[in-house]
Amino acid sequence: MEIKQAEFIISAVKREQYPKDQLPEIAFVGRSNVGKSSIINALTNRKKLVKVSGTPGKTRLINFFLINDNSYFVDLPGYGYAKISKEQKKDWGKIIETYLKNRNPLKKVVLLLDCRRIPNEDDILMYNWIKHYGYNCMIISTKSDKLNRSELSKSENTIRKTLKLQENEKISFYSSLKKAGTEELLDKIFSEVI
């Protein structure tokens, strides 16, 4: 799989603002500093498609990116950033939940986890939420260039135990910096979608 075209379409808060063309959607979700913008930029081979911020918790809207004129990458707001108020956290939760509820074009949710961190309560909640709504969930562990092989193996075991993954649920490791295995990862992301 290769992405030849990627363009920003709209930032949305309300359901009425979402694209109406019913093209399949793949949503990316994760903690505020997990590298969501970086991975979308790496996968689309565009340096500035998604703004990468030095301040975690910057994405407060749902951003839709049209991919190859036949599907969307959907960048959901990052969660779990400590320096925001409880009120803001509630708002973000509502924005994400509104999107996840009954969104017919949504075919897959990619849960991003930092391979150097143990999944926290927010990650577990998000994973359970995705499963609760019946979406196909794919787990990508980011920043894999920061660990060696044995550390990555430990990281995989930790993620599996913490999220209570089934044996058939796979974890993909990826480095937005190195970009190794991008095509294979895209094949996995788009499988059963288009």
N, CA, C and O of each residue as an XYZ file, in Angstrom:
776
protein
N       0.850     -1.198      0.000
C       0.000      0.000      0.000
C       0.884      1.246      0.000
O       1.873      1.335      0.728
N       0.501      2.189     -0.828
C       1.253      3.444     -0.896
C       0.282      4.616     -0.880
O      -0.753      4.592     -1.548
N       0.627      5.636     -0.115
C      -0.217      6.838     -0.094
C       0.359      7.830     -1.088
O       1.473      8.326     -0.917
N      -0.413      8.114     -2.131
C       0.048      9.035     -3.169
C      -0.505     10.435     -2.958
O       0.067     11.420     -3.426
N      -1.617     10.509     -2.252
C      -2.250     11.810     -2.065
C      -2.815     11.893     -0.651
O      -3.474     10.964     -0.185
N      -2.556     13.001      0.024
C      -3.088     13.225      1.372
C      -3.338     14.716      1.533
O      -2.439     15.530      1.322
N      -4.564     15.071      1.909
C      -4.841     16.492      2.116
C      -5.786     16.712      3.285
O      -6.704     15.931      3.537
N      -5.524     17.806      3.990
C      -6.371     18.186      5.112
C      -7.717     18.641      4.566
O      -7.773     19.414      3.610
N      -8.818     18.154      5.182
C     -10.154     18.529      4.715
C     -10.861     19.457      5.690
O     -11.301     20.542      5.310
N     -10.972     19.031      6.958
C     -11.712     19.856      7.923
C     -11.333     19.502      9.356
O     -10.958     18.367      9.652
N     -11.437     20.502     10.248
C     -11.359     20.274     11.693
C     -12.781     20.352     12.217
O     -13.504     21.302     11.916
N     -13.183     19.367     12.994
C     -14.579     19.309     13.432
C     -14.675     19.150     14.937
O     -13.789     18.588     15.581
N     -15.768     19.656     15.480
C     -16.100     19.437     16.883
C     -17.430     18.693     16.935
O     -17.612     17.756     17.713
N     -18.357     19.139     16.083
C     -19.705     18.557     16.075
C     -19.889     17.584     14.926
O     -19.208     17.660     13.903
N     -20.822     16.672     15.122
C     -21.153     15.657     14.130
C     -21.507     16.262     12.762
O     -21.148     15.720     11.717
N     -22.220     17.401     12.795
C     -22.655     18.045     11.534
C     -21.475     18.470     10.671
O     -21.616     18.653      9.462
N     -20.296     18.628     11.304
C     -19.122     19.095     10.558
C     -18.334     17.950      9.919
O     -17.453     18.196      9.094
N     -18.639     16.706     10.287
C     -17.902     15.571      9.728
C     -18.181     15.453      8.229
O     -19.248     15.858      7.766
N     -17.227     14.900      7.463
C     -17.489     14.679      6.030
C     -18.735     13.816      5.827
O     -19.013     12.904      6.606
N     -19.472     14.123      4.768
C     -20.744     13.430      4.532
C     -20.659     12.404      3.395
O     -21.661     11.782      3.042
N     -19.462     12.232      2.823
C     -19.361     11.376      1.630
C     -19.307      9.876      1.918
O     -19.269      9.066      0.992
N     -19.305      9.505      3.206
C     -19.338      8.090      3.612
C     -18.120      7.266      3.192
O     -18.191      6.038      3.154
N     -17.006      7.928      2.877
C     -15.784      7.179      2.581
C     -15.288      6.530      3.880
O     -15.500      7.077      4.962
N     -14.627      5.364      3.780
C     -14.145      4.693      4.994
C     -13.167      5.570      5.777
O     -12.356      6.293      5.197
N     -13.261      5.490      7.107
C     -12.409      6.289      7.979
C     -11.572      5.384      8.894
O     -12.034      4.353      9.381
N     -10.333      5.811      9.104
C      -9.427      5.143     10.037
C      -9.020      6.212     11.046
O      -8.385      7.205     10.688
N      -9.388      6.004     12.302
C      -9.105      7.012     13.330
C      -7.836      6.664     14.101
O      -7.570      5.496     14.383
N      -7.063      7.683     14.434
C      -5.842      7.538     15.236
C      -6.079      8.199     16.585
O      -6.491      9.357     16.663
N      -5.810      7.440     17.648
C      -6.045      7.973     18.983
C      -4.906      7.531     19.902
O      -4.316      6.467     19.716
N      -4.609      8.374     20.901
C      -3.540      8.030     21.834
C      -3.291      9.166     22.804
O      -3.897     10.233     22.710
N      -2.398      8.919     23.728
C      -2.025      9.946     24.702
C      -1.467     11.172     23.987
O      -0.984     11.081     22.858
N      -1.539     12.300     24.649
C      -1.128     13.574     24.057
C       0.285     13.584     23.489
O       0.532     14.235     22.474
N       1.214     12.880     24.118
C       2.609     12.961     23.655
C       3.086     11.660     23.008
O       4.277     11.349     23.033
N       2.149     10.899     22.426
C       2.483      9.581     21.875
C       3.109      9.668     20.473
O       3.681      8.695     19.982
N       2.995     10.836     19.842
C       3.570     11.010     18.499
C       2.567     10.770     17.385
O       2.912     10.274     16.313
N       1.306     11.134     17.659
C       0.221     10.921     16.697
C       0.440     11.709     15.404
O       0.322     11.164     14.307
N       0.757     12.986     15.549
C       0.989     13.829     14.366
C       2.175     13.302     13.568
O       2.130     13.245     12.339
N       3.232     12.920     14.271
C       4.441     12.422     13.598
C       4.169     11.156     12.796
O       4.672     11.006     11.682
N       3.381     10.250     13.352
C       3.126      8.989     12.641
C       2.254      9.223     11.413
O       2.475      8.603     10.372
N       1.267     10.109     11.520
C       0.419     10.393     10.342
C       1.275     11.053      9.259
O       1.143     10.718      8.082
N       2.145     11.980      9.642
C       3.049     12.607      8.675
C       3.975     11.572      8.033
O       4.207     11.612      6.824
N       4.504     10.646      8.836
C       5.425      9.626      8.320
C       4.701      8.679      7.355
O       5.223      8.352      6.289
N       3.503      8.243      7.735
C       2.752      7.300      6.893
C       2.332      7.923      5.564
O       2.280      7.243      4.539
N       2.035      9.220      5.590
C       1.610      9.901      4.363
C       2.791     10.488      3.597
O       2.629     11.032      2.504
N       3.997     10.368      4.193
C       5.221     10.913      3.603
C       5.119     12.416      3.340
O       5.609     12.932      2.335
N       4.461     13.100      4.285
C       4.323     14.548      4.216
C       4.813     15.125      5.529
O       4.305     14.770      6.593
N       5.799     16.016      5.464
C       6.392     16.548      6.694
C       5.448     17.410      7.513
O       5.514     17.417      8.742
N       4.557     18.148      6.824
C       3.745     19.118      7.558
C       2.246     18.953      7.328
O       1.488     19.915      7.449
N       1.820     17.738      6.998
C       0.377     17.524      6.814
C      -0.348     17.795      8.127
O      -1.344     18.517      8.170
N       0.177     17.196      9.199
C      -0.363     17.427     10.539
C       0.658     18.259     11.292
O       1.848     17.947     11.296
N       0.184     19.320     11.931
C       1.109     20.163     12.696
C       1.619     19.396     13.905
O       0.837     18.882     14.705
N       2.938     19.324     14.031
C       3.547     18.672     15.191
C       3.849     19.757     16.205
O       4.555     20.722     15.915
N       3.302     19.581     17.403
C       3.478     20.608     18.422
C       4.438     20.147     19.507
O       4.488     18.966     19.852
N       5.200     21.098     20.039
C       6.073     20.785     21.163
C       5.279     20.738     22.460
O       5.769     20.264     23.484
N       4.048     21.235     22.405
C       3.188     21.235     23.585
C       2.175     20.112     23.481
O       1.295     20.151     22.621
N       2.285     19.091     24.361
C       1.292     18.020     24.317
C      -0.109     18.560     24.580
O      -0.278     19.553     25.287
N      -1.108     17.901     24.009
C      -2.493     18.299     24.255
C      -2.962     19.431     23.378
O      -3.955     20.088     23.690
N      -2.255     19.676     22.269
C      -2.584     20.793     21.388
C      -3.811     20.496     20.507
O      -4.624     21.383     20.247
N      -3.933     19.238     20.052
C      -5.067     18.894     19.177
C      -6.341     18.843     19.997
O      -6.505     17.972     20.851
N      -7.240     19.774     19.739
C      -8.499     19.801     20.486
C      -9.690     19.569     19.586
O     -10.839     19.624     20.024
N      -9.405     19.310     18.331
C     -10.461     19.099     17.353
C     -10.237     17.741     16.697
O      -9.183     17.126     16.857
N     -11.240     17.287     15.961
C     -11.082     16.071     15.165
C     -10.695     16.527     13.764
O     -11.444     17.253     13.110
N      -9.526     16.100     13.308
C      -9.033     16.528     11.999
C      -9.163     15.396     10.986
O      -8.729     14.271     11.233
N      -9.769     15.712      9.839
C      -9.983     14.730      8.771
C      -9.016     14.988      7.619
O      -8.906     16.110      7.124
N      -8.313     13.928      7.198
C      -7.373     14.014      6.081
C      -7.796     13.014      5.009
O      -7.922     11.819      5.276
N      -8.012     13.513      3.798
C      -8.408     12.648      2.689
C      -7.173     11.933      2.147
O      -6.171     12.570      1.823
N      -7.253     10.608      2.050
C      -6.132      9.775      1.617
C      -6.470      9.096      0.301
O      -7.464      8.376      0.207
N      -5.640      9.323     -0.725
C      -5.804      8.695     -2.055
C      -7.218      8.828     -2.628
O      -7.661      7.994     -3.418
N      -7.912      9.884     -2.218
C      -9.287     10.136     -2.693
C     -10.272      9.013     -2.399
O     -11.366      8.988     -2.962
N      -9.891      8.067     -1.507
C     -10.830      6.968     -1.264
C     -11.050      6.633      0.211
O     -11.781      5.694      0.529
N     -10.422      7.395      1.116
C     -10.598      7.129      2.543
C     -10.084      8.318      3.355
O      -9.496      9.250      2.806
N     -10.311      8.272      4.662
C      -9.846      9.346      5.547
C      -8.989      8.781      6.677
O      -9.262      7.708      7.214
N      -7.938      9.542      7.023
C      -7.276      9.376      8.309
C      -7.940     10.407      9.209
O      -8.100     11.564      8.820
N      -8.322      9.994     10.397
C      -8.977     10.908     11.332
C      -8.103     11.021     12.578
O      -7.853     10.035     13.271
N      -7.647     12.238     12.847
C      -6.763     12.516     13.975
C      -7.630     12.984     15.143
O      -8.151     14.099     15.132
N      -7.781     12.115     16.156
C      -8.608     12.449     17.322
C      -7.769     13.189     18.373
O      -6.550     13.019     18.419
N      -8.410     14.004     19.212
C      -7.648     14.729     20.235
C      -6.900     13.776     21.155
O      -7.424     12.730     21.536
N      -5.669     14.144     21.509
C      -4.888     13.344     22.458
C      -5.510     13.439     23.841
O      -6.122     14.447     24.196
N      -5.347     12.384     24.609
C      -5.945     12.379     25.948
C      -4.860     12.241     27.014
O      -3.707     11.918     26.729
N      -5.279     12.500     28.254
C      -4.403     12.219     29.393
C      -3.336     13.251     29.678
O      -2.379     12.957     30.394
N      -3.470     14.463     29.134
C      -2.446     15.466     29.419
C      -2.758     16.156     30.739
O      -3.846     16.705     30.917
N      -1.808     16.127     31.659
C      -2.038     16.567     33.040
C      -2.320     18.064     33.186
O      -3.041     18.467     34.099
N      -1.765     18.889     32.304
C      -1.842     20.335     32.529
C      -3.130     20.987     32.036
O      -3.181     22.206     31.869
N      -4.165     20.192     31.803
C      -5.426     20.813     31.397
C      -6.458     20.613     32.501
O      -6.351     19.697     33.317
N      -7.440     21.474     32.509
C      -8.453     21.423     33.571
C      -9.363     20.211     33.394
O      -9.440     19.618     32.317
N     -10.049     19.860     34.482
C     -11.004     18.736     34.426
C     -12.106     19.030     33.416
O     -12.602     18.134     32.735
N     -12.476     20.305     33.336
C     -13.528     20.731     32.402
C     -13.107     20.441     30.960
O     -13.880     19.904     30.168
N     -11.856     20.811     30.638
C     -11.332     20.560     29.287
C     -11.276     19.057     29.006
O     -11.607     18.606     27.909
N     -10.849     18.283     30.024
C     -10.781     16.824     29.866
C     -12.151     16.265     29.525
O     -12.282     15.397     28.661
N     -13.180     16.773     30.214
C     -14.554     16.321     29.955
C     -14.947     16.643     28.521
O     -15.517     15.810     27.817
N     -14.631     17.876     28.093
C     -14.972     18.306     26.730
C     -14.322     17.384     25.698
O     -14.968     16.948     24.745
N     -13.032     17.094     25.903
C     -12.316     16.231     24.963
C     -12.925     14.845     24.933
O     -13.082     14.239     23.872
N     -13.273     14.342     26.137
C     -13.916     13.028     26.222
C     -15.196     13.005     25.421
O     -15.480     12.040     24.711
N     -15.979     14.087     25.539
C     -17.253     14.189     24.805
C     -17.009     14.218     23.298
O     -17.715     13.560     22.534
N     -15.995     14.994     22.876
C     -15.677     15.106     21.443
C     -15.337     13.725     20.876
O     -15.827     13.344     19.813
N     -14.497     12.982     21.597
C     -14.083     11.651     21.136
C     -15.267     10.682     21.147
O     -15.483      9.934     20.194
N     -16.029     10.712     22.249
C     -17.156      9.774     22.357
C     -18.215     10.051     21.298
O     -18.775      9.119     20.719
N     -18.495     11.335     21.041
C     -19.474     11.695     20.011
C     -19.050     11.109     18.667
O     -19.872     10.593     17.910
N     -17.747     11.200     18.385
C     -17.253     10.660     17.120
C     -17.377      9.134     17.076
O     -17.821      8.572     16.075
N     -16.983      8.468     18.166
C     -16.984      7.006     18.174
C     -18.380      6.384     18.149
O     -18.563      5.269     17.660
N     -19.353      7.111     18.677
C     -20.714      6.563     18.746
C     -21.354      6.533     17.370
O     -21.485      7.570     16.719
N     -21.748      5.362     16.928
C     -22.524      5.196     15.692
C     -21.935      5.902     14.470
O     -22.687      6.458     13.670
N     -20.631      5.894     14.310
C     -20.012      6.519     13.130
C     -19.841      5.444     12.062
O     -18.841      4.726     12.051
N     -20.815      5.338     11.170
C     -20.816      4.258     10.166
C     -19.566      4.178      9.300
O     -19.068      3.077      9.067
N     -19.031      5.318      8.804
C     -17.838      5.214      7.945
C     -16.572      4.771      8.692
O     -15.584      4.398      8.062
N     -16.597      4.811     10.038
C     -15.404      4.452     10.811
C     -15.196      2.940     10.767
O     -16.006      2.179     11.296
N     -14.111      2.514     10.137
C     -13.852      1.091      9.926
C     -12.777      0.536     10.858
O     -12.745     -0.665     11.122
N     -11.902      1.400     11.352
C     -10.814      0.921     12.205
C     -10.340      2.054     13.100
O     -10.316      3.214     12.688
N      -9.956      1.706     14.348
C      -9.357      2.688     15.248
C      -7.946      2.211     15.567
O      -7.744      1.092     16.038
N      -6.982      3.073     15.305
C      -5.582      2.764     15.584
C      -5.234      3.394     16.930
O      -5.200      4.616     17.076
N      -4.977      2.525     17.911
C      -4.600      2.994     19.240
C      -3.079      3.063     19.301
O      -2.391      2.055     19.141
N      -2.567      4.265     19.533
C      -1.117      4.472     19.596
C      -0.647      4.460     21.049
O      -1.213      5.137     21.907
N       0.396      3.678     21.304
C       0.985      3.590     22.639
C       2.484      3.815     22.521
O       3.110      3.322     21.583
N       3.062      4.544     23.447
C       4.506      4.772     23.468
C       5.167      3.500     24.009
O       4.866      3.065     25.120
N       6.065      2.908     23.221
C       6.669      1.625     23.619
C       7.482      1.722     24.912
O       7.776      0.701     25.533
N       7.846      2.943     25.321
C       8.658      3.102     26.541
C       7.809      3.248     27.795
O       8.339      3.291     28.905
N       6.501      3.324     27.624
C       5.603      3.566     28.760
C       4.659      2.390     28.987
O       4.241      1.725     28.039
N       4.332      2.145     30.234
C       3.306      1.150     30.552
C       1.957      1.801     30.265
O       1.717      2.921     30.715
N       1.056      1.120     29.518
C      -0.257      1.728     29.273
C      -0.915      2.134     30.591
O      -0.956      1.356     31.545
N      -1.429      3.363     30.629
C      -2.028      3.867     31.865
C      -3.549      3.691     31.830
O      -4.093      3.100     30.897
N      -4.221      4.206     32.851
C      -5.684      4.071     32.949
C      -6.393      4.617     31.722
O      -7.357      4.023     31.238
N      -5.913      5.758     31.216
C      -6.538      6.362     30.032
C      -6.410      5.445     28.813
O      -7.352      5.303     28.033
N      -5.228      4.821     28.654
C      -5.015      3.903     27.531
C      -5.948      2.693     27.639
O      -6.542      2.263     26.650
N      -6.065      2.155     28.853
C      -6.930      0.987     29.078
C      -8.376      1.355     28.797
O      -9.109      0.606     28.152
N      -8.778      2.530     29.296
C     -10.138      3.018     29.068
C     -10.410      3.169     27.567
O     -11.459      2.760     27.069
N      -9.448      3.762     26.862
C      -9.621      3.974     25.421
C      -9.726      2.639     24.682
O     -10.583      2.468     23.815
N      -8.848      1.697     25.032
C      -8.897      0.373     24.401
C     -10.262     -0.281     24.647
O     -10.867     -0.831     23.727
N     -10.737     -0.216     25.888
C     -12.040     -0.818     26.223
C     -13.200     -0.109     25.530
O     -14.187     -0.738     25.149
N     -13.069      1.197     25.373
C     -14.070      2.011     24.670
C     -14.186      1.549     23.212
O     -15.281      1.321     22.698
N     -13.023      1.418     22.565
C     -12.986      1.000     21.152
C     -13.669     -0.356     21.000
O     -14.475     -0.561     20.093
N     -13.334     -1.278     21.902
C     -13.927     -2.618     21.866
C     -15.428     -2.548     22.143
O     -16.221     -3.234     21.498
N     -15.811     -1.704     23.118
C     -17.221     -1.557     23.496
C     -18.066     -1.116     22.292
O     -19.182     -1.595     22.092
N     -17.512     -0.200     21.501
C     -18.264      0.282     20.339
C     -18.147     -0.662     19.135
O     -18.715     -0.399     18.074
N     -17.413     -1.749     19.309
C     -17.363     -2.789     18.283
C     -16.473     -2.481     17.084
O     -16.643     -3.067     16.015
N     -15.527     -1.566     17.261
C     -14.646     -1.239     16.134
C     -13.453     -2.183     16.076
O     -13.020     -2.738     17.085
N     -12.945     -2.345     14.879
C     -11.719     -3.089     14.652
C     -10.591     -2.238     15.246
O     -10.394     -1.098     14.823
N      -9.855     -2.774     16.213
C      -8.802     -2.001     16.887
C      -7.431     -2.516     16.475
O      -7.164     -3.717     16.523
N      -6.571     -1.595     16.071
C      -5.189     -1.941     15.743
C      -4.288     -1.189     16.717
O      -4.479      0.004     16.953
N      -3.309     -1.887     17.280
C      -2.401     -1.234     18.234
C      -1.043     -1.025     17.582
O      -0.419     -1.966     17.091
N      -0.600      0.229     17.589
C       0.745      0.550     17.104
C       1.519      1.153     18.272
O       1.082      2.117     18.900
N       2.666      0.564     18.542
C       3.539      1.067     19.598
C       4.581      1.970     18.936
O       5.370      1.518     18.106
N       4.574      3.237     19.311
C       5.402      4.249     18.649
C       6.779      4.373     19.290
O       7.052      3.810     20.350
N       7.637      5.133     18.609
C       8.982      5.489     19.107
C       9.856      4.252     19.315
O      10.670      4.211     20.237
N       9.685      3.244     18.454
C      10.397      1.968     18.625
C      11.905      2.098     18.427
O      12.656      1.203     18.813
N      12.360      3.207     17.826
C      13.805      3.421     17.657
C      14.495      3.677     18.999
O      15.720      3.596     19.092
N      13.715      3.985     20.032
C      14.283      4.307     21.338
C      14.650      3.059     22.156
O      15.333      3.166     23.174
N      14.196      1.872     21.710
C      14.459      0.642     22.464
C      15.189     -0.386     21.612
O      15.069     -0.386     20.387
N      15.958     -1.274     22.276
C      16.593     -2.368     21.535
C      15.622     -3.553     21.456
O      14.514     -3.492     21.989
N      16.045     -4.625     20.791
C      15.148     -5.746     20.546
C      14.560     -6.377     21.805
O      13.360     -6.643     21.877
N      15.416     -6.613     22.791
C      14.910     -7.272     24.010
C      13.980     -6.333     24.790
O      13.017     -6.787     25.408
N      14.267     -5.034     24.762
C      13.383     -4.059     25.425
C      12.025     -4.000     24.712
O      10.986     -3.857     25.358
N      12.041     -4.113     23.366
C      10.785     -4.110     22.600
C       9.946     -5.337     22.947
O       8.721     -5.260     23.040
N      10.621     -6.466     23.138
C       9.935     -7.703     23.511
C       9.274     -7.554     24.886
O       8.136     -7.978     25.086
N      10.000     -6.948     25.827
C       9.446     -6.681     27.167
C       8.250     -5.726     27.060
O       7.225     -5.908     27.716
N       8.415     -4.706     26.214
C       7.356     -3.723     26.019
C       6.089     -4.408     25.495
O       4.981     -4.119     25.948
N       6.271     -5.314     24.540
C       5.114     -6.030     23.975
C       4.403     -6.843     25.056
O       3.175     -6.828     25.139
N       5.174     -7.553     25.883
C       4.582     -8.350     26.973
C       3.814     -7.471     27.953
O       2.728     -7.827     28.410
N       4.402     -6.305     28.268
C       3.755     -5.376     29.210
C       2.433     -4.870     28.645
O       1.420     -4.838     29.346
N       2.450     -4.470     27.361
C       1.221     -3.970     26.721
C       0.158     -5.068     26.722
O      -1.001     -4.823     27.057
N       0.566     -6.281     26.344
C      -0.370     -7.422     26.290
C      -1.032     -7.671     27.645
O      -2.249     -7.827     27.743
N      -0.198     -7.702     28.687
C      -0.724     -7.969     30.038
C      -1.641     -6.839     30.497
O      -2.735     -7.079     31.007
N      -1.178     -5.607     30.309
C      -1.920     -4.445     30.825
C      -3.279     -4.300     30.151
O      -4.276     -4.013     30.813
N      -3.320     -4.498     28.829
C      -4.591     -4.343     28.107
C      -5.395     -5.642     28.055
O      -6.523     -5.665     27.563
N      -4.792     -6.739     28.575
C      -5.432     -8.068     28.541
C      -5.797     -8.459     27.107
O      -6.934     -8.827     26.813
N      -4.803     -8.368     26.230
C      -5.034     -8.669     24.818
C      -5.211    -10.165     24.594
O      -4.622    -10.992     25.290
N      -6.037    -10.490     23.604
C      -6.192    -11.879     23.158
C      -4.937    -12.249     22.371
O      -4.211    -11.381     21.887
N      -4.699    -13.542     22.255
C      -3.508    -14.013     21.539
C      -3.473    -13.548     20.083
O      -2.409    -13.259     19.536
N      -4.672    -13.480     19.457
C      -4.733    -13.103     18.037
C      -4.616    -11.594     17.804
O      -4.556    -11.155     16.656
N      -4.582    -10.797     18.875
C      -4.444     -9.342     18.723
C      -2.965     -8.994     18.618
O      -2.179     -9.271     19.525
N      -2.606     -8.388     17.509
C      -1.197     -8.089     17.221
C      -0.842     -6.662     17.650
O      -1.697     -5.780     17.726
N       0.436     -6.473     17.923
C       0.969     -5.131     18.210
C       2.031     -4.845     17.149
O       2.948     -5.643     16.954
N       1.909     -3.713     16.468
C       2.927     -3.309     15.490
C       3.817     -2.256     16.123
O       3.330     -1.342     16.788
N       5.121     -2.382     15.918
C       6.061     -1.375     16.422
C       6.515     -0.509     15.254
O       6.760     -1.007     14.155
N       6.624      0.807     15.507
C       6.964      1.718     14.402
C       7.741      2.922     14.927
O       7.499      3.409     16.032
N       8.670      3.383     14.112
C       9.401      4.607     14.409
C       9.150      5.622     13.294
O       9.514      5.391     12.141
N       8.530      6.738     13.646
C       8.268      7.804     12.662
C       9.571      8.413     12.166
O       9.621      9.005     11.087
N      10.624      8.264     12.961
C      11.933      8.797     12.617
C      12.603      7.927     11.552
O      13.098      8.432     10.544
N      12.612      6.624     11.788
C      13.288      5.694     10.868
C      12.421      5.299      9.675
O      12.933      5.046      8.585
N      11.103      5.249      9.888
C      10.123      4.910      8.840
C      10.295      3.514      8.246
O       9.760      3.235      7.173
N      11.035      2.629      8.928
C      11.214      1.272      8.404
C       9.883      0.529      8.462
O       9.161      0.616      9.455
N       9.563     -0.199      7.402
C       8.341     -1.008      7.365
C       7.067     -0.213      7.154
O       5.982     -0.675      7.508
N       7.185      0.996      6.573
C       5.999      1.845      6.376
C       4.959      1.180      5.479
O       3.771      1.179      5.802
N       5.400      0.612      4.351
C       4.427      0.006      3.412
C       3.684     -1.158      4.053
O       2.471     -1.290      3.894
N       4.423     -2.010      4.785
C       3.792     -3.151      5.455
C       2.793     -2.676      6.504
O       1.715     -3.249      6.658
N       3.172     -1.610      7.227
C       2.276     -1.073      8.246
C       1.010     -0.516      7.597
O      -0.095     -0.714      8.103
N       1.179      0.182      6.472
C       0.004      0.709      5.757
C      -0.892     -0.421      5.281
O      -2.116     -0.307      5.337
N      -0.288     -1.523      4.809
C      -1.085     -2.691      4.393
C      -1.959     -3.166      5.554
O      -3.139     -3.465      5.373
N      -1.366     -3.230      6.745
C      -2.118     -3.673      7.933
C      -3.222     -2.666      8.285
O      -4.351     -3.047      8.596
N      -2.873     -1.377      8.228
C      -3.849     -0.333      8.573
C      -5.056     -0.394      7.637
O      -6.202     -0.284      8.075
N      -4.786     -0.570      6.354
C      -5.863     -0.545      5.369
C      -6.543     -1.899      5.149
O      -7.540     -1.977      4.430
N      -6.013     -2.975      5.766
C      -6.653     -4.267      5.553
C      -8.052     -4.251      6.168
O      -8.256     -3.741      7.270
N      -8.998     -4.814      5.442
C     -10.422     -4.857      5.826
C     -11.062     -3.471      5.897
O     -12.108     -3.301      6.523
N     -10.441     -2.488      5.260
C     -11.013     -1.140      5.264
C     -11.500     -0.761      3.867
O     -12.660     -0.396      3.681
N     -10.577     -0.854      2.868
C     -10.974     -0.527      1.486
C     -10.569     -1.655      0.549
O     -10.813     -1.574     -0.655
